[in-house]
Amino acid sequence: MNKRIFLRAIATAALCAGSIPAIADNYPSRPVKIIVPYVAGGTVDLVARVLAQKLGDQMGQPFIVDNRPGASGSIGSDIASKAPPDGYTLLLQSPTLVASPFLMKKTPYNVKTDFTAISLLGSVPMVVVANPGVPGKNLQEFLAAARREPSKYAFGTSAIGSPMHLAQEAIKRDGKLDVPIVIYKGTGSALNDVLGGQISVIIDAIPSSAPNIAAGKLKPLAVTTRERLPSMPNVPTVAESGFAGFEMVTWYGLWAPPKLPAAILERLSAEVATAMRSAFVAERLGPQGFVPSPGTPAEFSAYIDKEAATYERIVKDAKIQID
């Protein structure tokens, strides 16, 4: 009897092991939903729709974007975390997912345990821009003026806890500045006020500010990337401006619910990498300043940990909290 049970167990294990590749081979067999926890029309939504179209073409099933806005992205993210871990519900999010636990008293999910990290998708670089009337040709010179007369200057940002806001808080902290940061309801309002001279400086996604920089209506002081950008070779990095090691971009990633089968995770990661490196994605997201950088789930998890440590320190030092 014991021998029969043992042999049956071996046969069952072999059958299960053989079914793991089959799961990936048959996936997807029906439409896949990508939850975007924001309203349609934003950058997260755009990235999701381009990725969804390419994955659908590659994998033979529709990938459908499902907008679930509310509570700074927490509502849609929570829905995704509680979905069945079968690969048919995914989440496309930004740094807000990683920063929100430090900003809010309570979030309905744990980023490390309630999601499966699939892949980093890419990022959009940011630029520190000023009204042309602000003193200084670069960030260092502006900061020197702001330290001398802090009451004359103010930063502006579009949302509490956004990459733009956190980058400003880091510069304010490490640059020993005593200038206010004005919170706006949207990037457009902040941009209008820096153009009009009501505030001095904002940090913005490069595609948003590029036309005004080209027209001489905004002055670029520094870029937030690790290295200078080919499109702005004469603009120094924030790191070059006295902030060693500084790097902050708006990035986008893809997650699934926890306990996603390894075979599906591997398949999705490979398909996403193919999609993000395609000419299709480059043609549609390249003009928005998007830089593809897909990787493995392990690489994405390590990136999340690094970014989380940065966000936590900034939020705690600046005592930022969303009720």
VENPE-V902202 format. One record per residue. N is the residue number from 1. SS is DSSP state (H for helix, E for strand, L for the rest). PHI is phi in whole degrees, 0 to 359 (NA if undefined). Layout:
# VENPE-V902202
[[N;SS;PHI] [N;SS;PHI]]
This chain:
# VENPE-V902202
[[1;L;NA] [2;H;298] [3;H;294] [4;H;297] [5;H;298] [6;H;297] [7;H;294] [8;H;295] [9;H;296] [10;H;296] [11;H;297] [12;H;296] [13;H;297] [14;H;296] [15;H;297] [16;H;295] [17;H;298] [18;H;291] [19;H;279] [20;H;297] [21;H;298] [22;H;297] [23;H;302] [24;H;292] [25;H;297] [26;H;271] [27;L;266] [28;L;270] [29;L;254] [30;L;205] [31;L;301] [32;E;249] [33;E;259] [34;E;251] [35;E;281] [36;E;246] [37;L;277] [38;L;220] [39;L;292] [40;L;294] [41;L;108] [42;L;276] [43;H;293] [44;H;301] [45;H;296] [46;H;298] [47;H;300] [48;H;297] [49;H;290] [50;H;293] [51;H;297] [52;H;300] [53;H;296] [54;H;291] [55;H;296] [56;H;299] [57;H;295] [58;H;287] [59;H;255] [60;L;79] [61;L;224] [62;L;295] [63;E;251] [64;E;249] [65;E;279] [66;E;240] [67;E;281] [68;L;230] [69;L;284] [70;L;132] [71;H;54] [72;H;55] [73;H;93] [74;H;290] [75;H;294] [76;H;295] [77;H;295] [78;H;296] [79;H;301] [80;H;296] [81;H;294] [82;L;261] [83;L;285] [84;L;301] [85;L;277] [86;L;245] [87;L;87] [88;L;259] [89;E;228] [90;E;238] [91;E;231] [92;E;250] [93;E;224] [94;E;242] [95;H;303] [96;H;303] [97;H;300] [98;H;279] [99;H;278] [100;H;302] [101;H;298] [102;H;274] [103;H;271] [104;E;255] [105;L;297] [106;L;209] [107;L;241] [108;L;281] [109;L;213] [110;L;250] [111;L;300] [112;L;281] [113;L;254] [114;L;258] [115;E;218] [116;E;252] [117;E;286] [118;E;263] [119;E;194] [120;E;291] [121;E;261] [122;E;165] [123;E;211] [124;E;237] [125;L;290] [126;E;241] [127;E;225] [128;E;275] [129;E;238] [130;E;229] [131;E;299] [132;L;303] [133;L;281] [134;L;286] [135;L;292] [136;L;105] [137;L;269] [138;L;210] [139;H;296] [140;H;301] [141;H;291] [142;H;296] [143;H;298] [144;H;299] [145;H;293] [146;H;292] [147;H;289] [148;H;289] [149;L;225] [150;H;298] [151;H;292] [152;H;276] [153;L;232] [154;E;206] [155;E;273] [156;E;225] [157;E;214] [158;L;270] [159;L;201] [160;L;296] [161;L;84] [162;L;289] [163;H;304] [164;H;297] [165;H;295] [166;H;295] [167;H;296] [168;H;296] [169;H;297] [170;H;293] [171;H;293] [172;H;298] [173;H;293] [174;H;285] [175;L;271] [176;L;53] [177;L;259] [178;L;241] [179;L;241] [180;E;286] [181;E;245] [182;E;272] [183;E;266] [184;L;252] [185;L;282] [186;L;202] [187;H;297] [188;H;301] [189;H;294] [190;H;296] [191;H;296] [192;H;298] [193;H;286] [194;H;286] [195;H;295] [196;H;275] [197;L;86] [198;L;291] [199;L;233] [200;L;268] [201;E;217] [202;E;226] [203;E;251] [204;E;223] [205;E;296] [206;H;303] [207;H;301] [208;H;289] [209;H;266] [210;H;306] [211;H;299] [212;H;287] [213;H;294] [214;H;298] [215;L;275] [216;L;78] [217;L;273] [218;E;228] [219;E;248] [220;E;283] [221;E;258] [222;E;191] [223;E;254] [224;L;267] [225;L;280] [226;L;294] [227;L;236] [228;L;298] [229;E;267] [230;L;302] [231;L;283] [232;E;222] [233;L;296] [234;L;266] [235;L;263] [236;L;290] [237;E;279] [238;L;298] [239;H;300] [240;H;292] [241;H;267] [242;L;104] [243;L;238] [244;L;306] [245;L;81] [246;L;293] [247;L;202] [248;L;208] [249;L;227] [250;E;271] [251;E;245] [252;E;225] [253;E;218] [254;E;239] [255;E;234] [256;E;229] [257;E;299] [258;L;294] [259;L;65] [260;L;295] [261;L;306] [262;H;302] [263;H;294] [264;H;289] [265;H;301] [266;H;296] [267;H;295] [268;H;298] [269;H;301] [270;H;293] [271;H;292] [272;H;296] [273;H;300] [274;H;298] [275;H;297] [276;H;291] [277;L;267] [278;L;279] [279;H;295] [280;H;303] [281;H;291] [282;H;300] [283;H;293] [284;H;267] [285;H;253] [286;H;304] [287;H;298] [288;H;272] [289;L;85] [290;E;287] [291;E;245] [292;E;294] [293;L;207] [294;L;292] [295;L;204] [296;L;280] [297;H;303] [298;H;295] [299;H;295] [300;H;294] [301;H;299] [302;H;295] [303;H;296] [304;H;300] [305;H;299] [306;H;295] [307;H;295] [308;H;299] [309;H;297] [310;H;295] [311;H;297] [312;H;300] [313;H;295] [314;H;297] [315;H;298] [316;H;292] [317;H;296] [318;H;272] [319;L;55] [320;L;271] [321;L;210] [322;E;257] [323;L;289]]
